[in-house]
């Protein structure tokens, strides 16, 4: 379209010139200009080429929860699309209702249907399940006030068959008046953990890693300041929260209280790593208060990935809970690699039989993962197929693998290790898992994931299969995102 317009302008300009100027053969040649005349002559203005406007990314294609990035600066009013004035309904990535640049609301929906199979003797695991049925809206008011509301309709807890404590997921307002110090208020994810902060519809695997599910905090109500510098080369998030996240709580576990959390990420090698792709480094920590008001143990628990069989029971804790994690995220061409290490330490003040202090309870996890797009697309989250299925292509096909470990113990103790929740020395317990997967992204709405998961619980007495053997689980997920 742009070359066509350029040719049209040139043709019109040429047609408007005098014959003597347009065609040297049409008349006498003009006299040679003096040097002074040449200097005083104004140069003709160059035609400004119209810049091709690119659609702004939809919420699910913009900065993900991986980096909870500061929102991009709003476009100036003179750069709005011709139809950007007044009230209108559009559908670029999501159904959207807009009133000029004053108000915007986007409708979103996420549906995930699972078909699963695991070791013989697990009758409580539903073979098919509408795992996620989530709807929501997000948008902005006057470009400086962003909002988000998301609600779960049918998600279940596998181990208890109960709905989560609150079906409301992200319910928050983000104030962008100061670009590098934005303020987020409401319910959202505590800034901790690369895998946990990656949106579930963008994840490389059907299930998040063990550490992300049982050590990272996940969502809570709080206030956070965040921003970025050096063209997003350095980003930070820091906030205070009412509790220490949904992952630390259940129907039997109260979880921690007031929590302070902070996270920072950067790409320090982007000026040096020419041709090596993008290498991102991140780290985070949280500090939470722990109370023993509950009659039940208030520590963290360990469960298997799909069946969520408990292989480590919570212990009694009191004092403070300290989390720390470090991660690396590397993307180059169609490939990506990730690694993350997490450490959690819980005080056990006055938790001994005689109200004496016990050695801290400790939990650790790590994973390494890699992906490869066989169809050659550049790796992104979410994956975008170069040729969508039935639209001139077959979609994007990706293979992935992850190996991980989650384990629990205590930081010391001279007594014999026991499984008792008030044991001085906690008997170590852990789980190792290998996940192999294939993902087929048909288009920007539909994705199919197939995962095979091999697990082995390290404590043979708490292994869900006889003789402490390893076991396989299989899952197929059909995902639709609007």
DAPENOR-V239599 format. One record per residue. N is the residue number from 0. RES is the residue in one letter. PHI is phi in whole degrees, -180 to 180 (999 if undefined). OMEGA is omega in radians with two decimals (NA if undefined). BURIAL is # if it has 9 or more other ideal C-beta (glycine too) atoms within 8 Angstrom, else .. Layout:
N_RES_PHI_OMEGA_BURIAL ; N_RES_PHI_OMEGA_BURIAL
//
This chain:
0_X_999_-3.10_. ; 1_X_-65_3.08_. ; 2_X_-60_3.12_. ; 3_X_-62_3.11_. ; 4_X_-65_-3.14_# ; 5_X_-62_3.12_# ; 6_X_-63_-3.14_. ; 7_X_-64_3.12_. ; 8_X_-63_3.14_# ; 9_X_-63_-3.13_. ; 10_X_-65_3.13_. ; 11_X_-65_3.13_. ; 12_X_-64_3.14_. ; 13_X_-64_-3.11_. ; 14_X_-68_-3.11_. ; 15_X_-88_-3.12_. ; 16_X_-78_3.04_. ; 17_X_-63_-3.11_. ; 18_X_-61_-3.11_. ; 19_X_-65_-3.14_# ; 20_X_-85_-3.09_. ; 21_X_-73_-3.08_# ; 22_X_-133_-3.11_. ; 23_X_-58_-3.11_. ; 24_X_-81_-3.04_. ; 25_X_-78_-3.10_. ; 26_X_-162_-3.11_. ; 27_X_-70_3.09_. ; 28_X_-72_3.10_. ; 29_X_-67_-3.14_. ; 30_X_-67_3.12_. ; 31_X_-64_-3.12_. ; 32_X_-83_3.08_. ; 33_X_-73_3.13_. ; 34_X_-62_-3.12_. ; 35_X_-66_3.14_. ; 36_X_-66_3.13_. ; 37_X_-63_-3.13_. ; 38_X_-68_-3.08_. ; 39_X_-80_-3.11_. ; 40_X_-71_-3.14_. ; 41_X_-78_3.10_. ; 42_X_-74_3.13_. ; 43_X_-65_-3.14_. ; 44_X_-71_3.12_. ; 45_X_-79_3.09_. ; 46_X_-67_3.10_. ; 47_X_-81_3.12_. ; 48_X_-78_3.13_. ; 49_X_-69_3.13_. ; 50_X_-77_3.12_. ; 51_X_-74_-3.10_. ; 52_X_-84_3.09_. ; 53_X_-100_3.14_. ; 54_X_-63_3.04_. ; 55_X_-66_-3.13_. ; 56_X_-67_3.06_. ; 57_X_-70_-3.13_# ; 58_X_-53_-3.12_# ; 59_X_-83_3.10_# ; 60_X_-117_3.10_# ; 61_X_-86_3.11_# ; 62_X_-57_-3.08_. ; 63_X_-87_3.08_# ; 64_X_-65_3.08_. ; 65_X_-58_-3.13_# ; 66_X_-123_3.14_# ; 67_X_30_-2.96_# ; 68_X_-67_3.02_# ; 69_X_-64_-3.11_# ; 70_X_-65_3.12_# ; 71_X_-65_-3.13_. ; 72_X_-64_-3.13_. ; 73_X_-64_3.13_. ; 74_X_-71_3.10_. ; 75_X_-59_-3.07_. ; 76_X_-61_-3.11_. ; 77_X_-77_3.12_. ; 78_X_-105_3.10_. ; 79_X_-69_3.11_# ; 80_X_-63_-3.14_. ; 81_X_-53_3.14_. ; 82_X_-91_-3.09_. ; 83_X_-82_3.13_# ; 84_X_-105_3.12_. ; 85_X_85_-3.09_. ; 86_X_-88_3.14_. ; 87_X_-157_3.05_. ; 88_X_-118_-3.14_. ; 89_X_-129_3.07_. ; 90_X_-150_3.07_. ; 91_X_-97_3.04_. ; 92_X_-115_3.12_# ; 93_X_-138_2.95_# ; 94_X_-60_-3.00_. ; 95_X_-139_3.05_# ; 96_X_-114_-3.05_# ; 97_X_-135_3.00_# ; 98_X_-123_-3.08_. ; 99_X_54_3.05_# ; 100_X_-102_-3.07_# ; 101_X_-85_-3.01_. ; 102_X_-143_3.08_# ; 103_X_-147_3.05_# ; 104_X_-138_3.12_# ; 105_X_-109_3.09_# ; 106_X_-95_-3.12_# ; 107_X_-134_3.07_# ; 108_X_-154_3.12_# ; 109_X_-135_3.13_# ; 110_X_-127_3.13_# ; 111_X_-136_3.12_# ; 112_X_-110_-3.09_# ; 113_X_-113_2.94_# ; 114_X_-121_-2.94_# ; 115_X_-132_3.09_# ; 116_X_-154_-3.13_. ; 117_X_-147_-3.05_# ; 118_X_-62_3.11_# ; 119_X_-64_3.12_. ; 120_X_101_3.08_. ; 121_X_-116_-3.04_# ; 122_X_-75_-3.05_. ; 123_X_-82_-3.10_. ; 124_X_-87_3.08_# ; 125_X_-64_-3.11_. ; 126_X_-74_3.05_. ; 127_X_-128_-3.10_. ; 128_X_-160_2.94_# ; 129_X_-79_-2.96_# ; 130_X_-64_-3.09_# ; 131_X_-139_3.13_# ; 132_X_-142_-2.91_# ; 133_X_-119_3.09_# ; 134_X_-127_-3.13_# ; 135_X_-173_3.06_# ; 136_X_-136_2.97_# ; 137_X_-155_-3.09_# ; 138_X_177_-3.12_# ; 139_X_-149_3.07_# ; 140_X_-128_-3.10_# ; 141_X_58_3.07_. ; 142_X_67_3.14_. ; 143_X_-104_3.13_# ; 144_X_-122_3.12_# ; 145_X_-102_-3.13_# ; 146_X_-139_-3.13_# ; 147_X_-153_3.08_# ; 148_X_-137_-3.11_# ; 149_X_-139_-3.08_# ; 150_X_-133_3.09_# ; 151_X_-91_-3.10_# ; 152_X_-101_-3.00_. ; 153_X_-136_-3.06_. ; 154_X_-59_-3.10_# ; 155_X_-120_2.94_# ; 156_X_-88_-3.00_# ; 157_X_-64_-3.02_# ; 158_X_-77_-3.05_. ; 159_X_-118_-3.11_. ; 160_X_68_-3.12_. ; 161_X_-113_3.05_. ; 162_X_-73_3.09_. ; 163_X_-59_-3.10_# ; 164_X_-57_3.11_. ; 165_X_-132_3.10_. ; 166_X_-76_-3.14_# ; 167_X_-80_-3.12_# ; 168_X_-98_3.13_# ; 169_X_-94_3.09_# ; 170_X_-136_-3.00_# ; 171_X_-156_3.06_# ; 172_X_-126_3.12_# ; 173_X_-119_-3.11_# ; 174_X_-99_-3.03_# ; 175_X_-110_-3.12_# ; 176_X_-62_3.07_. ; 177_X_-111_-2.98_. ; 178_X_-58_-3.07_. ; 179_X_-93_3.08_. ; 180_X_-146_3.13_. ; 181_X_-77_-3.07_# ; 182_X_-121_3.13_# ; 183_X_-115_-3.07_# ; 184_X_-133_3.09_# ; 185_X_132_3.12_# ; 186_X_-108_-3.14_# ; 187_X_-164_-3.08_# ; 188_X_-75_3.01_# ; 189_X_-64_-3.05_# ; 190_X_-72_-3.12_# ; 191_X_-156_3.00_# ; 192_X_94_3.13_# ; 193_X_-61_-3.09_# ; 194_X_-69_3.14_# ; 195_X_-67_-3.11_# ; 196_X_-82_3.07_# ; 197_X_-76_-3.11_# ; 198_X_-57_-3.04_# ; 199_X_-62_3.12_# ; 200_X_-80_3.14_# ; 201_X_-101_-2.99_# ; 202_X_-70_-3.14_# ; 203_X_-76_-3.08_# ; 204_X_-129_3.13_# ; 205_X_-64_-3.12_# ; 206_X_-114_3.04_# ; 207_X_-69_-3.14_# ; 208_X_-68_3.13_# ; 209_X_-59_3.13_# ; 210_X_-63_3.12_# ; 211_X_-65_-3.09_# ; 212_X_-80_-2.98_# ; 213_X_-121_3.10_# ; 214_X_-115_3.10_# ; 215_X_-72_-3.03_# ; 216_X_-72_-3.02_# ; 217_X_75_-2.96_# ; 218_X_-84_2.97_# ; 219_X_-164_3.14_# ; 220_X_-92_-3.12_. ; 221_X_-173_3.12_# ; 222_X_-132_-3.06_. ; 223_X_-139_3.01_# ; 224_X_-107_-3.12_# ; 225_X_-150_3.14_# ; 226_X_-178_-3.12_# ; 227_X_-147_3.13_# ; 228_X_-137_3.05_. ; 229_X_55_3.13_. ; 230_X_55_-3.13_. ; 231_X_68_3.07_. ; 232_X_-73_3.04_# ; 233_X_-138_-3.14_# ; 234_X_-133_-3.13_# ; 235_X_-142_3.06_# ; 236_X_-143_3.14_# ; 237_X_-151_-3.08_# ; 238_X_-163_3.08_# ; 239_X_-120_-3.04_# ; 240_X_-136_-3.08_# ; 241_X_-67_3.12_. ; 242_X_-131_-3.12_# ; 243_X_-109_2.94_# ; 244_X_98_-3.10_# ; 245_X_-66_-3.08_# ; 246_X_-67_-3.12_# ; 247_X_-89_-3.08_# ; 248_X_-120_3.02_# ; 249_X_-156_3.11_. ; 250_X_-67_-3.12_. ; 251_X_-115_-3.07_. ; 252_X_-122_-3.09_# ; 253_X_-77_-3.11_. ; 254_X_80_-3.11_# ; 255_X_-82_-3.12_# ; 256_X_-105_-3.03_# ; 257_X_-51_-3.05_# ; 258_X_-132_2.96_# ; 259_X_-110_-3.09_# ; 260_X_-136_3.10_# ; 261_X_-149_3.14_# ; 262_X_-142_3.09_# ; 263_X_-141_3.07_# ; 264_X_-134_3.13_# ; 265_X_-160_3.06_# ; 266_X_-123_-3.01_# ; 267_X_-70_-3.06_. ; 268_X_-104_-3.01_. ; 269_X_-68_3.08_# ; 270_X_-80_-3.09_. ; 271_X_-104_-3.00_. ; 272_X_-91_3.09_# ; 273_X_-63_3.13_. ; 274_X_84_-3.13_. ; 275_X_-99_3.13_. ; 276_X_83_-3.12_# ; 277_X_-108_-3.14_# ; 278_X_-116_3.12_# ; 279_X_-110_3.10_# ; 280_X_-116_3.14_# ; 281_X_-146_3.06_# ; 282_X_-152_-3.11_# ; 283_X_-156_3.03_# ; 284_X_-149_3.03_# ; 285_X_-137_3.02_# ; 286_X_-132_-3.10_# ; 287_X_-126_3.03_# ; 288_X_-84_3.12_# ; 289_X_-120_3.13_# ; 290_X_-117_3.05_# ; 291_X_-108_-3.14_# ; 292_X_-63_-3.13_. ; 293_X_-72_3.09_. ; 294_X_-75_-3.14_. ; 295_X_-97_3.06_. ; 296_X_-58_-3.03_# ; 297_X_-116_3.14_# ; 298_X_-84_3.12_# ; 299_X_-83_-3.13_# ; 300_X_-124_3.09_# ; 301_X_-124_-3.14_# ; 302_X_-137_3.09_# ; 303_X_-72_-2.94_# ; 304_X_-70_-3.01_# ; 305_X_-92_-3.11_# ; 306_X_-79_-3.13_# ; 307_X_54_3.02_# ; 308_X_-73_-3.08_# ; 309_X_-77_3.08_# ; 310_X_-109_3.06_# ; 311_X_-144_3.14_# ; 312_X_-84_3.11_. ; 313_X_-62_3.06_# ; 314_X_-113_3.12_# ; 315_X_-74_-3.11_# ; 316_X_-136_3.07_# ; 317_X_-166_3.13_# ; 318_X_126_-3.12_. ; 319_X_-137_3.02_# ; 320_X_-113_-3.12_# ; 321_X_-119_3.07_# ; 322_X_-113_3.02_# ; 323_X_-147_3.10_# ; 324_X_-146_3.05_# ; 325_X_-138_-3.08_# ; 326_X_-147_3.05_# ; 327_X_-135_-3.10_# ; 328_X_-133_-3.06_# ; 329_X_-120_3.11_# ; 330_X_-130_3.09_# ; 331_X_-145_-3.14_# ; 332_X_57_-3.13_. ; 333_X_-85_-3.04_# ; 334_X_-112_3.05_# ; 335_X_-151_3.08_# ; 336_X_-145_3.11_# ; 337_X_-137_3.03_# ; 338_X_-150_-3.10_# ; 339_X_-152_3.08_# ; 340_X_-127_-3.12_# ; 341_X_-131_3.11_# ; 342_X_-131_3.09_# ; 343_X_-128_3.12_# ; 344_X_-129_-3.14_# ; 345_X_-112_3.02_# ; 346_X_-67_3.04_# ; 347_X_-129_-3.12_# ; 348_X_-72_3.08_. ; 349_X_57_-3.12_. ; 350_X_-105_3.08_# ; 351_X_-77_3.14_# ; 352_X_-58_3.13_. ; 353_X_-103_-3.11_. ; 354_X_59_3.10_. ; 355_X_-88_3.11_. ; 356_X_-74_3.12_. ; 357_X_-113_3.07_# ; 358_X_-58_-3.09_# ; 359_X_-59_2.96_# ; 360_X_-79_-3.04_# ; 361_X_-130_3.06_# ; 362_X_-135_-3.14_# ; 363_X_-139_3.08_# ; 364_X_-154_3.00_# ; 365_X_-154_3.01_# ; 366_X_-154_2.95_# ; 367_X_-130_-3.11_# ; 368_X_-144_3.09_# ; 369_X_-149_3.11_# ; 370_X_-136_3.10_# ; 371_X_-149_3.10_# ; 372_X_-86_-3.08_# ; 373_X_-68_-3.12_. ; 374_X_-88_2.95_# ; 375_X_91_3.12_. ; 376_X_-66_3.02_# ; 377_X_-71_-3.09_. ; 378_X_-64_3.07_# ; 379_X_-150_3.06_. ; 380_X_-128_0.10_# ; 381_X_-78_3.10_# ; 382_X_-70_3.10_# ; 383_X_-116_-3.13_# ; 384_X_-73_3.07_# ; 385_X_-66_3.08_. ; 386_X_-123_-3.07_. ; 387_X_-70_-3.10_# ; 388_X_-60_-3.12_# ; 389_X_66_3.07_. ; 390_X_-126_-3.13_. ; 391_X_96_-3.13_. ; 392_X_-155_-3.12_# ; 393_X_-117_-3.09_. ; 394_X_87_-3.12_# ; 395_X_-111_-3.13_# ; 396_X_-116_-3.05_# ; 397_X_-133_3.03_# ; 398_X_-110_-3.07_# ; 399_X_-148_3.08_# ; 400_X_-146_3.12_# ; 401_X_-145_3.02_# ; 402_X_-123_-3.01_# ; 403_X_-151_3.06_# ; 404_X_-147_3.02_# ; 405_X_-131_3.14_# ; 406_X_-149_-3.04_# ; 407_X_-129_3.03_# ; 408_X_-168_3.06_# ; 409_X_-122_-3.06_# ; 410_X_-81_-3.14_. ; 411_X_-178_-3.14_. ; 412_X_119_-3.12_# ; 413_X_-105_-3.12_. ; 414_X_-81_3.07_. ; 415_X_-68_3.14_. ; 416_X_-62_3.10_# ; 417_X_-133_3.03_# ; 418_X_-90_-3.12_. ; 419_X_-61_-3.11_. ; 420_X_-67_3.06_# ; 421_X_-116_3.14_# ; 422_X_-67_3.09_# ; 423_X_-65_3.09_# ; 424_X_-112_-3.08_# ; 425_X_-81_3.09_# ; 426_X_-67_-3.11_# ; 427_X_-60_3.09_# ; 428_X_-147_-3.10_# ; 429_X_-157_-3.14_# ; 430_X_-144_3.05_# ; 431_X_-113_-3.07_# ; 432_X_-144_3.00_# ; 433_X_-118_3.13_# ; 434_X_-118_3.07_# ; 435_X_-116_-3.04_. ; 436_X_-145_3.01_# ; 437_X_-132_3.11_# ; 438_X_-123_3.11_# ; 439_X_-121_3.09_# ; 440_X_-93_-3.09_# ; 441_X_-73_3.10_# ; 442_X_-161_-3.07_# ; 443_X_-73_3.14_# ; 444_X_-103_-2.91_. ; 445_X_-121_3.06_# ; 446_X_-143_3.08_# ; 447_X_-119_3.13_# ; 448_X_-123_3.07_# ; 449_X_-125_-3.12_# ; 450_X_-126_2.94_# ; 451_X_-115_-3.01_# ; 452_X_-123_3.08_# ; 453_X_-108_-3.12_# ; 454_X_-123_3.01_# ; 455_X_-145_3.11_# ; 456_X_-77_-2.99_# ; 457_X_-77_3.07_# ; 458_X_-90_-3.02_# ; 459_X_-61_-3.13_. ; 460_X_-74_3.12_. ; 461_X_-111_3.09_# ; 462_X_-77_-3.11_# ; 463_X_-71_3.09_# ; 464_X_-117_-3.07_# ; 465_X_-63_3.01_. ; 466_X_64_3.08_. ; 467_X_66_-3.07_# ; 468_X_-77_3.04_. ; 469_X_-77_3.13_. ; 470_X_-141_-3.12_# ; 471_X_-110_2.98_# ; 472_X_-129_-3.10_# ; 473_X_-132_-3.12_# ; 474_X_-148_3.00_# ; 475_X_-120_-3.12_# ; 476_X_-122_3.00_# ; 477_X_-104_-3.05_# ; 478_X_-120_3.03_# ; 479_X_-127_-3.13_# ; 480_X_-125_3.12_# ; 481_X_-104_NA_#
//
